[in-house]
Amino acid sequence: MEVKGKIKLITETKTYGSNGFRKREMVVTTDEQYPQFINIEFVQDKTDLLDKFKVGDEVEVSINLRGREWISPQGETKYFNSIQGWRITKLNTEAPQDVPPPVNDGFEPADNFSEDDGADDLPF
């Protein structure tokens, strides 16, 4: 799945526990009638992907939806969802460059061409 939008927020990388689990989050604002603010987390080595992006960049993020079950000490079951990013690319939002005029190669367009002209000259 992909999410497209503008980066609203990028957090610093946080490290948890003795095993060094790393996590970094970003918020992408979608461009639709009712914009959505999508919180996407990047974990472990994927946290470094965000280093080359900044707030305001238009991006496309490849994501996976993750779900987990947790049972509390009281026996109550709860479910949690997260959105994990694994690839991010910057979208080209620059204005198109001026297109140079066509090169005059010395040939003039035929003004008096009709469908019947030369039809019998074709080898097939």
Secondary structure by P-SEA (a helix, b strand, c coil): cccccccccccccccccccbbbbbbbbbbbbcccccbbbbbbccccccccccccccccbbbbbbbbbbccccccbbbbbbbbbbbcbbbbcccccccccccccccccccccccccccccccccc
